[in-house]
Amino acid sequence: MTAFEVTGGRPLRGSVQVPGDKSISHRAVLLAALAEGTSTVTGLSTGHDVVRTATAVQAFGASIDGERITGGRRRLHAAHSPVDVGNSGTTIRLLSGFCAAFPWRTVLSGDDSVARRPMDRIAIPLRRMGAGVEGTEREQGVLFPPLTVTGGGLHGIDYRLPVASAQVKGAVLLAGLGAEGETVVRESVGTRRHTEEMLAACGADVEVSADGLTTTVRASEVHPFELVVPGDPSQAAFWVVAACVAPGSEVTIEPVYLGPARAGFLDVLRRMGADIEVEPVGSSDARLHVRSAPLHATDVGGSEVPGLVDEIPVLAVAAAVAEGVSTFSDAGELRVKESDRLTTVAGELTALGAEVEARGDGMVVTGGAPLQGGLVRAHGDHRVAMALAVAALVADGTTRIEGWEAVATSYPGFEEDLHRLWE
């Protein structure tokens, strides 16, 4: 287990380019594997999660040579052994939909973290489409990995998501590409639209309603494409909060994707008084300029939560530094991530002197308490590790973060970028 030490009291200055968007990268790899021919994808996320997805499609017969991915249904085949997704919940859920469209039997396994992630939310719609999805029921009615997916012979369904999840939506739409008839996915709350946007860009027969809450896909061929993956806003959020809370900081984050359901964290921070300038670069990307500023408390909940689930750990750090009491609610999904993020964030920030209490589906953060350096743990969760590094920037003394290797899941260069902003 590796550790990273951060000494507080230093401002951050300069610019940083975050890795390519992780959500877009997963989908780009999967759709390039389906496309008949060679696609060129530049700027893929460098994290281990996306590497797992890339390794999986190679096991199915796709070829990856640097930025060039060659695929097509005619060259794809069943994997010769179980596919290991590591701790990537996105990989196992999207791959389940991907594999369901083919007449194969695929075993999808992962580490202990993935083995605790509920999979009934994808098993139910995929089974309704005609696929076989089996796993382990450690809790009544809840399915856990490893999964065995037996695909082929699918038919379209009309399905309303019971839980707001872009991963589940993506899995059903990928399966719908190989299903007879129409597959319709309905949402009560909008989630990330990467799957829909990329299907359209690849020539798939897909329609999205005017309100963005209903997506219809039909069996269709995916065409090769060229894509430059934009910067990941979920990774940018760590630098935005860091620049907000570390006195004297001024940081520019090079262009990141700010499309539907991805810019919610900026709205929250603006409510808290953050000094953020958004400089548009193209239709959905923007450069962010952030300066330190005093923050005040806010409440986060309701329909905005699905668009910032990944950012709540670092938003809790902002709340711990802000004046007043902040509440986070309707965020029960955080309990089934790489760790129970409500519990781990509350516990580890408390270890640094913050006043944070996990309650039900959220947290209550009483801001303004001085933070003190100390020993904290990442709990195998990349976003917890990076959030703790941001908290350490405003803590008195040195903070040691154990389990730092978890950061490689999504942002292997985080430590290097932090040192660069310190110089």
C-alpha positions in Angstrom: 0.0 0.0 0.0 1.4 3.4 -1.0 0.9 6.7 0.8 1.1 10.3 -0.3 1.9 13.2 2.1 0.5 16.7 1.6 1.6 19.7 3.7 -1.0 22.5 3.9 -0.6 26.2 3.6 0.6 26.6 0.0 -1.4 28.2 -2.7 -1.9 26.6 -6.1 -0.9 28.6 -9.2 -0.8 27.8 -12.9 -2.7 25.7 -15.4 -3.5 22.0 -15.5 -4.9 19.6 -18.2 -6.9 16.8 -16.6 -7.2 13.4 -18.2 -9.7 12.6 -20.9 -13.3 12.2 -19.7 -13.6 8.7 -18.2 -17.3 8.2 -19.1 -16.8 9.2 -22.7 -13.6 7.1 -22.9 -15.4 3.9 -21.9 -18.1 4.4 -24.4 -15.7 5.4 -27.2 -13.8 2.1 -26.7 -16.9 0.0 -26.8 -18.5 1.7 -29.8 -15.2 1.6 -31.7 -15.1 -2.1 -31.1 -18.6 -2.4 -32.6 -17.9 -0.2 -35.6 -17.1 -1.9 -38.9 -13.5 -0.6 -39.6 -11.0 1.6 -37.8 -11.8 4.5 -35.5 -9.3 7.0 -34.2 -9.7 8.1 -30.6 -7.4 10.7 -29.1 -7.0 11.6 -25.5 -8.5 8.6 -23.9 -8.5 8.5 -20.1 -5.2 7.2 -18.8 -6.9 5.6 -15.7 -6.9 1.9 -15.0 -10.7 1.7 -15.4 -10.6 2.6 -19.1 -7.6 0.2 -19.5 -9.9 -2.6 -18.3 -12.5 -1.7 -20.9 -9.9 -1.6 -23.6 -8.5 -5.0 -22.5 -12.0 -6.5 -22.6 -12.8 -5.5 -26.1 -9.4 -6.9 -27.2 -10.4 -10.2 -25.6 -13.5 -10.1 -27.8 -11.4 -9.6 -31.0 -11.1 -5.9 -31.4 -7.6 -4.5 -32.2 -6.1 -1.5 -30.5 -2.9 0.1 -31.8 -2.3 3.4 -30.0 -5.1 5.7 -31.0 -6.5 3.4 -33.6 -9.2 0.9 -32.7 -10.4 -1.6 -35.3 -13.6 -3.5 -34.7 -16.8 -4.8 -36.2 -19.4 -7.4 -35.3 -18.0 -9.9 -37.9 -14.6 -10.0 -36.1 -15.9 -10.1 -32.6 -16.2 -13.4 -30.7 -16.6 -14.8 -27.2 -13.7 -14.2 -24.8 -11.7 -17.3 -24.1 -11.6 -16.7 -20.3 -13.4 -14.6 -17.7 -13.0 -10.9 -18.2 -11.6 -9.1 -15.2 -12.9 -5.5 -14.8 -10.8 -4.7 -11.8 -12.8 -2.2 -9.7 -14.6 -0.5 -12.6 -18.3 -0.5 -12.0 -18.7 1.3 -15.3 -16.9 -1.4 -17.2 -18.9 -4.3 -15.8 -22.3 -2.6 -16.3 -21.6 -1.4 -19.9 -20.0 -4.7 -20.9 -23.0 -6.5 -19.7 -25.1 -4.7 -22.2 -22.5 -5.0 -24.9 -22.2 -8.8 -24.4 -26.0 -9.3 -24.2 -26.3 -8.4 -27.9 -24.1 -11.4 -28.9 -24.8 -15.2 -28.8 -22.0 -15.7 -26.3 -21.6 -16.7 -22.7 -19.3 -14.2 -20.9 -18.1 -14.2 -17.3 -17.4 -10.8 -15.9 -15.5 -10.6 -12.6 -13.7 -7.9 -10.6 -12.0 -7.1 -7.4 -13.6 -7.0 -3.9 -15.0 -3.6 -4.5 -16.9 -4.6 -7.7 -18.1 -7.7 -5.9 -20.0 -5.4 -3.6 -21.7 -3.4 -6.4 -25.4 -4.2 -7.0 -26.1 -5.5 -10.5 -29.8 -6.3 -10.4 -30.4 -2.8 -11.9 -28.9 -4.1 -15.1 -29.9 -7.7 -14.8 -33.6 -6.9 -14.7 -33.8 -5.0 -18.0 -31.4 -7.3 -19.8 -33.3 -10.3 -18.7 -36.5 -8.7 -20.0 -34.8 -8.3 -23.3 -34.1 -12.0 -23.4 -30.5 -12.2 -22.1 -29.4 -14.5 -19.3 -27.7 -12.7 -16.4 -26.7 -14.7 -13.4 -24.6 -13.7 -10.4 -24.5 -14.1 -6.6 -27.4 -13.1 -4.4 -25.8 -12.2 -1.0 -28.9 -10.1 -0.2 -32.4 -11.0 -1.0 -33.3 -9.9 -4.5 -30.0 -8.1 -5.1 -27.5 -9.5 -7.6 -23.7 -9.1 -7.2 -20.7 -10.1 -9.4 -19.2 -12.1 -10.8 -21.8 -12.1 -13.6 -22.4 -14.6 -16.3 -24.1 -13.0 -19.3 -25.6 -15.3 -22.0 -26.6 -13.1 -24.9 -28.3 -13.2 -28.3 -31.9 -13.3 -29.5 -32.8 -10.0 -27.8 -36.0 -8.1 -28.3 -36.6 -4.4 -27.6 -38.3 -3.2 -24.4 -39.8 0.0 -23.0 -38.1 0.5 -19.7 -38.2 3.2 -17.1 -35.1 3.5 -15.0 -35.9 2.9 -11.3 -32.6 4.5 -10.3 -31.0 7.5 -12.1 -28.0 5.9 -13.7 -26.2 6.6 -16.9 -24.4 3.3 -16.6 -27.7 1.3 -16.6 -29.1 3.5 -19.4 -25.9 2.9 -21.4 -26.1 -0.9 -20.9 -29.7 -1.1 -22.1 -29.0 1.1 -25.1 -25.9 -1.0 -26.1 -28.0 -4.2 -25.9 -30.7 -2.4 -27.9 -28.3 -2.1 -30.8 -28.6 -5.8 -31.3 -32.2 -6.3 -30.4 -35.3 -6.8 -32.6 -37.6 -3.9 -32.6 -37.3 -0.7 -30.6 -35.6 -0.3 -27.2 -36.9 2.7 -25.2 -35.3 4.0 -22.0 -37.2 6.5 -19.9 -35.7 8.6 -17.1 -37.4 10.6 -14.4 -34.2 12.6 -13.8 -31.7 13.3 -16.6 -28.3 11.6 -16.4 -25.2 11.9 -18.5 -26.0 11.7 -22.2 -22.7 10.3 -23.5 -24.1 7.1 -24.8 -26.9 8.8 -26.8 -24.6 11.5 -28.2 -22.0 9.0 -29.3 -24.5 6.6 -30.8 -25.8 9.4 -32.9 -22.3 10.5 -33.9 -21.6 6.9 -35.0 -24.7 6.7 -37.3 -26.8 4.5 -35.0 -30.6 4.7 -35.3 -31.2 6.6 -32.1 -33.7 9.3 -31.1 -33.8 11.5 -28.0 -36.9 13.3 -26.9 -36.9 17.1 -26.6 -36.7 17.0 -22.9 -33.8 14.5 -23.0 -35.6 12.0 -20.8 -36.6 9.4 -23.3 -34.2 7.6 -25.7 -35.1 5.2 -28.4 -32.6 2.9 -30.2 -33.1 0.4 -32.9 -30.8 -2.4 -34.3 -28.3 -0.6 -36.5 -24.7 -0.6 -37.7 -22.2 1.6 -35.9 -19.8 3.4 -38.3 -16.1 4.2 -37.6 -15.4 7.6 -36.2 -12.8 10.1 -35.1 -13.0 11.5 -31.6 -10.9 13.8 -29.4 -11.9 13.0 -25.9 -12.4 16.2 -23.9 -11.1 16.8 -20.4 -13.0 15.1 -17.5 -15.0 17.6 -15.5 -15.2 15.2 -12.5 -11.4 15.3 -12.3 -11.4 19.1 -12.9 -13.7 19.4 -9.8 -10.8 18.6 -7.5 -8.7 21.4 -8.9 -11.6 23.8 -8.9 -12.3 23.2 -5.2 -8.6 23.2 -4.4 -8.2 26.6 -6.0 -11.3 27.9 -4.2 -10.2 26.8 -0.7 -6.4 27.3 -0.7 -5.8 31.0 0.0 -3.9 32.9 -2.7 -4.6 30.3 -5.4 -5.3 31.0 -9.0 -5.7 28.0 -11.3 -6.7 27.5 -14.9 -8.1 24.1 -15.9 -7.7 23.5 -19.6 -10.8 22.7 -21.6 -13.2 20.1 -20.1 -16.5 18.8 -21.2 -19.5 20.7 -19.7 -22.4 19.1 -21.6 -25.7 17.9 -20.1 -25.5 16.6 -16.5 -21.8 17.3 -16.1 -21.5 20.9 -14.9 -23.6 20.7 -11.7 -20.7 21.0 -9.4 -20.0 24.5 -10.8 -23.5 25.6 -10.0 -23.1 24.3 -6.4 -19.8 26.1 -5.9 -21.2 29.4 -7.4 -24.0 29.2 -4.8 -21.3 28.9 -2.2 -19.6 32.1 -3.5 -16.8 30.6 -5.6 -14.9 32.8 -8.0 -15.1 30.8 -11.3 -14.9 32.0 -14.8 -16.1 29.7 -17.6 -14.5 30.4 -21.0 -16.3 28.5 -23.7 -14.2 26.5 -26.1 -16.4 24.9 -28.8 -20.0 23.8 -28.3 -19.7 21.8 -25.1 -16.2 22.3 -23.8 -14.8 25.2 -21.6 -11.7 26.4 -19.9 -12.1 27.1 -16.2 -10.4 30.0 -14.4 -10.6 29.7 -10.6 -9.4 32.1 -7.8 -9.6 31.5 -4.1 -12.6 33.1 -2.3 -14.5 32.7 1.0 -17.2 30.2 0.7 -20.6 29.9 2.5 -22.8 26.9 3.1 -25.4 25.5 0.7 -27.8 22.6 0.5 -27.4 19.9 -2.2 -30.1 17.5 -3.1 -33.0 16.5 -5.4 -32.7 16.4 -9.1 -29.3 18.0 -9.2 -27.6 15.0 -7.4 -27.4 12.5 -10.4 -25.4 15.1 -12.3 -22.7 15.5 -9.5 -22.6 12.2 -7.7 -18.8 11.8 -8.5 -18.1 15.4 -7.3 -19.9 15.2 -3.9 -16.7 13.9 -2.0 -14.8 17.0 -2.9 -17.8 19.3 -2.5 -17.9 18.0 1.0 -14.4 19.4 1.4 -15.6 22.8 0.2 -18.5 22.6 2.7 -16.0 21.8 5.5 -14.1 25.0 4.8 -17.2 27.1 4.2 -19.0 29.1 6.8 -22.3 27.6 8.0 -24.0 24.2 7.8 -24.3 22.4 4.4 -26.5 19.4 3.8 -26.2 16.7 1.1 -29.3 14.6 0.6 -30.8 12.2 -2.0 -27.3 10.8 -2.5 -27.8 7.2 -1.4 -26.0 6.0 -4.6 -22.8 7.0 -3.0 -23.1 4.1 -0.6 -22.5 1.6 -3.4 -19.5 3.1 -5.1 -15.9 1.9 -4.7 -16.5 2.6 -1.0 -19.5 3.7 0.9 -18.6 7.3 0.1 -20.9 8.8 2.6 -19.3 6.9 5.5 -15.7 7.1 4.3 -15.8 10.9 3.4 -17.5 11.7 6.7 -15.1 9.6 8.7 -11.9 10.7 7.1 -12.7 14.4 7.1 -13.6 14.1 10.7 -10.2 12.6 11.3 -8.8 15.9 10.0 -10.9 18.0 12.4 -13.9 18.7 10.2 -17.5 18.3 11.5 -19.1 15.9 9.1 -21.9 13.4 9.9 -23.2 10.8 7.5 -27.0 10.5 7.7 -29.1 8.1 5.7 -28.8 9.1 2.1 -26.6 12.2 2.7 -24.3 14.2 5.0 -24.4 17.2 7.2 -21.3 19.3 7.2 -20.7 22.1 9.7 -18.1 24.3 8.1 -15.4 26.5 9.6 -13.6 24.2 12.0 -9.8 24.4 11.5 -8.4 21.3 9.8 -5.4 19.5 11.3 -3.0 17.3 9.3 -3.1 13.6 10.3 -3.4 10.0 9.0 -6.3 9.2 6.7 -7.1 6.3 4.4 -8.5 6.2 0.8 -10.5 2.9 1.4 -9.6 1.8 -2.2 -11.6 4.8 -3.6 -9.9 7.2 -6.0 -12.3 10.0 -5.4 -12.0 9.8 -1.6 -8.2 9.8 -2.0 -8.1 13.0 -4.1 -10.7 14.7 -2.0 -8.5 14.1 1.1 -5.6 15.6 -0.8 -7.6 18.7 -1.4 -8.6 18.9 2.3 -4.9 18.5 3.2 -4.1 21.7 1.3 -5.9 23.7 4.0 -5.0 21.6 7.0 -2.3 22.7 9.5 0.7 20.5 9.1 1.2 17.3 7.1 -1.5 14.8 6.1 -0.6 11.3 5.1 -3.1 9.5 2.8 -2.7 5.8 2.9 -3.9 3.7 -0.1 -2.9 6.4 -2.5 -2.6 3.9 -5.3 -6.4 4.0 -5.8 -5.9 7.3 -7.6 -4.5 5.4 -10.6 -8.1 4.2 -11.2 -8.9 7.5 -12.9 -6.1 10.0 -12.6 -2.6 8.5 -12.4 -1.0 11.9 -12.9 -2.8 13.7 -10.0 0.3 13.8 -7.8 2.5 15.2 -10.5 0.0 17.8 -11.4 -0.3 18.9 -7.8 3.5 19.4 -7.5 3.5 21.4 -10.8 0.8 23.7 -9.4 2.9 24.2 -6.2 6.0 25.3 -8.1 
